[in-house]
Amino acid sequence: MATFYENTLQQIQRAGEIMDLNKNAEMVLSQPQRIVQVNFPVKLDNGEIKIFTGFRIQHNNAAGPYKGGIRYHQDVNIDEVKALASLMTLKCAVVDLPLGGAKGGITMNPHDYSKDELERITRTFVQMIEPFIGPDTDVPAPDVNTDEKVMAWIADEYSKLSEKNVVGVVTGKPILYGGSQGRFDATSKGGLFVLEELLKKLGKDPKGLTVAIQGYGNAGSNMANLMAADGFKVVAVSDSHGGLHCPHGLDALATMECKIKEGSVENCGGSEYQPTDGDTCEKISNEELLELECDVLVLAALENQITKENADKVKAKIVLELANGPVSADGDHILEKNGVIVVPDVLANAGGVTVSYFEMVQNKQNFYWEAEEIEEKLKKNMGKSWNNVAEAKEKYKTTYRMAAFIVALRRLQDILVLRGTV
Ligand code: GLU
């Protein structure tokens, strides 16, 4: 099976062929510019010393400072981070941000460590990558299993090392400490906005459309809330432990509160959490959730969830990629053949990095915008990007993924030519 990075390269190549991408530009974009791997010791609460491995991979900065999240997960590896860094370059280009692409991560299961340990791990990681990051060079952000608390530690540690206050070194910070209004649910808001545009084009009303959501972290849980408020019927959700299927629709907010208490959404089917209507909820596995009969399948967990093994079993008519790389290249071909519309990650989840960009701008000017202003700017940018992608789709008679890649690659190619790189 092709690796995640090989998959991403294949997709760049395919889009490059359709649009006749300059071969030199393709060559430049087929390698990350810098790979930083660090191995560092941290003292655990019990006195034991453990070595951790972390990465920061800077894919391309032709369009502006490197930008992209940092994830904490036991499966973090160099191939994955390379793929995610390339997707960030493309994502920023699809939504026309003056930013490049990077990604980072530490190979560990954060649930195995105490809060104090996580703080020490984060701060030591920052000490190791400090020469490579900064508000004008590379600006990390939250990703899988990292949140505003982790971002505050990063900004604080970096500021100490710099002997001045440098909140602009990361985005996704708490509002009290240089964060932006609207950052916490920006990924989901952007995704919902794009989905609504697609439904308009298809002449469908969101009201009553059934939705299954894989992943109940920041993106998945906020998406469930926003979709329910918008009239969609969220019938199934899942997290890394398992899933819950409530055919009559579930209460997204109560499920979020329950997950914090009970550890997993799979334990949230009781009548104290869900509306009953005479119908009951049942536990399902993550695999079963992907194959449920529904109108929209939202993928908000990890990469490689729909592959050639299960793509034929997907019954949803629309797949929205809130996660990065949740559909493999092979899986994508099968969905395309079966007429399933895939809204690709580089567009569907770009709301997050868009508001991160607004956070960078606010940090630079040290003047902060109201929530309404952020929302308006986000909608405007997502709307413009949707139109560009929809136009490219018509022009090249291709999928939304290829159209989004074409929009991104065209912009990157133009910048590389202007800068005299190719
Ligand atoms: N981790 C998010 C992503 O994959 C956000 C990146 C950012 O805000 O820099 O898009």
Residues whose N, C-alpha, C, O or C-beta is under 5 A from the ligand:
A	BS01	LIG	K67 G68 G69 V139 A141 P142 D143 N349 G352 V353 S356
